Amino acid sequence: MIRMEGVTKTFGDHAVLRGVDLNVEKGTSMVIIGGSGTGKSVALKCILGLIRPDRGKILVDGTETTTGDRDAFLARFGMLFQGAALFDSLPVWQNVAFRLLRGSLKRPQAEAREIAIEKLRRVGLKPDVADKLPAELSGGMQKRVGLARAIAAEPEIIFFDEPTTGLDPIMAGVINDLIREIVVEMGATAMTITHDMSSVRAIADNVAMLHDGVIKWTGPVAEMDQSGDPYLDQFIHGRAEGPIQAVR
């Protein structure tokens, strides 16, 4: 479903992506791990076309991302942003139905509200949450609203950017379980970037380790602990010593 071939991106003198090669099969969940500043978010933004790579090729379902109808292309994606990124001035239901109230996916307002309430129920929130403002919700509830928004338009591909950041371990586990259940139910292709190894083990089919602008290792999550790759081994066990040099 997603293919990156030799993707590079440099900002000024800083080379962030140095030739990323990655395949994400249709209907699978890929998790990209790596330290802060290694290019995970840049890779995701390149796939969405928010950033244009300097070199290389990115294909979604066999078609280059730089061709075709931009609105139709983006309509295939859902996104759970880090920190939920809800619109403070809009009630919850309008946040969830944001894409259904405008553009090519526009639905009548009453229908959009019904879909929003249905998606809120799917992530474990009651209908009375629909008319609240985001500021009235806890961090965990806001993250669930963000997840409901990500799936509201029934996307083929869903991106999750640090889905458990800022959550306590119990709520993080709830969000991980919801992500896994929803991705399987929808048959969607998922790509997640995270530092949280519990999230990796809960939601990944496959894992890719991004370091110094290249994929150091990729494979099934079941093979991660026996990979034999020193970069991956150091990262997943949180060791200070190893080929990844911590900035002091």
C-alpha positions in Angstrom: 0.0 0.0 0.0 2.9 2.4 0.8 6.3 2.2 -0.8 9.3 4.5 -0.2 12.3 4.1 -2.5 15.5 6.0 -1.8 13.7 9.0 -0.2 16.0 11.8 0.9 15.3 15.1 2.6 17.7 17.8 3.7 16.9 21.0 5.6 19.8 23.4 5.1 22.9 21.5 6.0 21.0 18.9 8.0 20.3 15.7 6.1 17.2 14.1 7.8 16.4 11.3 5.4 19.4 9.8 3.6 17.8 7.2 1.4 14.7 5.6 3.1 13.4 2.3 1.6 10.3 1.0 3.2 7.3 -1.2 2.2 4.0 -1.3 4.1 1.7 -4.1 2.9 -2.0 -3.4 2.5 -4.0 -4.2 5.7 -1.0 -4.4 7.9 0.2 -2.2 10.8 3.7 -0.8 10.5 5.4 0.9 13.4 8.4 3.1 12.9 10.7 3.5 15.9 13.8 5.6 16.5 15.2 8.3 18.7 14.0 11.9 18.7 15.1 13.8 15.6 15.8 10.7 13.5 13.3 11.7 10.8 10.2 9.7 11.7 7.8 12.6 11.4 9.5 13.9 8.3 9.0 10.5 6.6 5.3 10.6 7.5 4.9 14.1 6.2 6.7 13.2 2.9 4.1 10.4 2.4 1.3 12.8 2.9 2.9 15.3 0.6 3.2 18.0 3.3 6.9 17.9 2.6 8.4 17.2 -0.8 11.4 14.9 -0.8 14.6 16.0 -2.5 15.0 12.7 -4.2 13.4 9.3 -4.3 9.9 7.9 -5.0 6.9 7.5 -2.8 4.0 5.4 -4.0 0.6 4.8 -2.4 -1.3 1.8 -3.8 1.0 1.9 -6.8 0.6 5.6 -7.7 3.1 8.3 -7.1 2.0 10.7 -4.4 2.9 13.7 -6.6 0.3 12.9 -9.3 -3.4 13.0 -9.5 -6.2 14.8 -7.5 -4.7 16.1 -4.2 -8.1 16.1 -2.4 -8.9 12.6 -3.5 -5.5 11.5 -2.4 -5.8 13.0 1.1 -9.3 11.6 1.5 -7.8 8.1 1.7 -6.0 9.0 4.9 -6.9 9.4 8.6 -4.6 10.9 11.2 -4.3 10.7 15.0 -2.0 13.6 15.9 0.3 13.8 18.8 -1.5 15.6 21.6 -4.8 15.0 19.8 -4.7 18.4 18.2 -8.4 19.2 18.6 -9.9 22.5 17.6 -10.5 24.3 21.0 -13.4 26.4 19.7 -15.4 23.5 18.2 -17.6 21.1 20.2 -16.4 17.5 20.2 -18.8 16.2 17.5 -17.7 18.9 15.1 -14.1 17.9 15.8 -14.9 14.3 15.0 -16.9 15.2 11.9 -14.5 17.9 10.7 -13.8 16.3 7.3 -17.5 15.4 6.9 -18.6 19.0 7.1 -16.5 20.3 4.3 -14.8 19.5 1.0 -15.3 16.4 -1.2 -16.5 14.3 1.8 -19.2 16.8 2.9 -22.4 15.3 4.4 -25.5 17.0 5.7 -24.9 18.3 9.2 -27.4 16.0 10.8 -25.8 13.0 9.1 -22.3 14.1 10.0 -23.4 14.5 13.7 -24.8 11.0 13.7 -21.6 9.5 12.3 -19.6 11.5 14.9 -21.6 10.1 17.8 -21.3 6.6 16.4 -17.5 6.9 16.2 -17.4 8.4 19.7 -19.3 5.3 20.9 -16.7 3.1 19.1 -13.9 4.6 21.1 -15.8 4.2 24.4 -17.3 7.7 24.8 -20.9 8.4 25.5 -23.1 10.6 23.3 -23.2 13.4 26.0 -19.6 14.1 25.2 -20.5 15.3 21.7 -21.5 18.8 22.7 -18.7 19.4 25.2 -15.6 21.5 24.3 -12.2 19.7 24.2 -11.0 21.7 27.3 -13.7 20.0 29.3 -12.2 16.5 28.7 -9.3 14.7 30.2 -6.2 13.9 28.2 -7.3 10.3 27.6 -10.7 11.4 26.5 -9.2 14.0 24.1 -7.0 11.2 22.6 -10.1 9.1 22.1 -11.8 12.0 20.3 -8.8 12.3 18.1 -9.0 8.6 17.3 -12.7 9.0 16.5 -11.9 11.8 14.1 -9.2 9.8 12.4 -11.7 7.0 11.6 -14.8 9.2 10.9 -14.4 9.1 7.1 -13.6 5.4 6.9 -10.0 5.9 5.6 -8.0 3.2 3.9 -4.8 4.4 5.6 -4.4 5.7 9.1 -1.3 7.4 10.6 -0.7 7.5 14.3 1.8 10.1 15.6 3.0 9.1 19.1 -0.5 7.9 20.1 0.2 7.4 23.8 2.3 10.5 24.6 1.3 12.1 27.8 -1.0 9.3 28.9 -0.7 7.2 32.1 0.1 3.5 31.5 -3.5 2.3 31.9 -4.9 4.8 29.5 -2.0 4.1 27.1 -3.0 0.5 27.2 -6.6 1.3 26.4 -5.6 3.5 23.4 -3.3 0.8 22.1 -6.1 -1.8 22.3 -8.5 0.5 20.6 -6.0 1.2 17.8 -5.4 -2.5 17.2 -9.1 -3.4 17.3 -10.2 -0.5 15.0 -7.4 -1.2 12.4 -8.3 -4.9 12.2 -12.1 -4.1 12.0 -11.6 -1.6 9.2 -9.0 -3.6 7.3 -7.0 -0.4 7.2 -3.3 0.0 6.6 -1.7 1.6 9.6 1.6 3.5 10.1 2.6 4.6 13.6 5.6 6.5 14.9 6.3 6.0 18.6 9.0 5.8 21.3 6.7 3.6 23.4 7.8 0.0 23.2 4.5 -1.2 24.8 2.7 0.4 21.9 5.0 -1.3 19.4 4.3 -4.7 20.9 0.5 -4.0 21.1 -0.2 -2.6 17.7 2.5 -3.6 15.2 2.6 -6.4 12.7 5.9 -5.1 11.4 8.6 -2.8 12.8 11.1 -0.5 11.1 14.0 1.1 13.0 14.9 4.5 11.6 18.3 5.9 12.6 20.6 8.5 11.0 18.2 8.9 8.1 18.0 5.3 7.0 16.1 2.1 7.9 18.5 0.0 10.0 16.2 -2.9 10.4 12.7 -3.9 9.4 10.7 -7.1 10.0 7.9 -8.8 11.9 7.4 -7.6 15.5 7.8 -11.3 16.6 11.4 -11.2 15.4 12.3 -7.9 16.9 13.9 -9.2 20.1 16.0 -11.7 18.2 17.0 -9.4 15.3 20.7 -9.3 16.0 20.8 -5.7 14.9 22.8 -3.6 17.4 20.8 -0.4 16.8 17.5 -2.0 17.3 18.7 -4.0 20.3 20.0 -0.9 22.0 16.8 1.0 21.4 14.3 -1.5 22.5 16.2 -2.3 25.7 17.0 1.4 26.4 20.7 0.8 26.8 23.0 3.9 27.2 25.9 2.0 25.6 25.8 1.0 22.0 26.1 2.4 18.4 23.4 5.0 19.1 25.2 7.9 20.8 23.0 9.8 23.3 23.3 13.6 23.1 24.7 14.8 26.4 
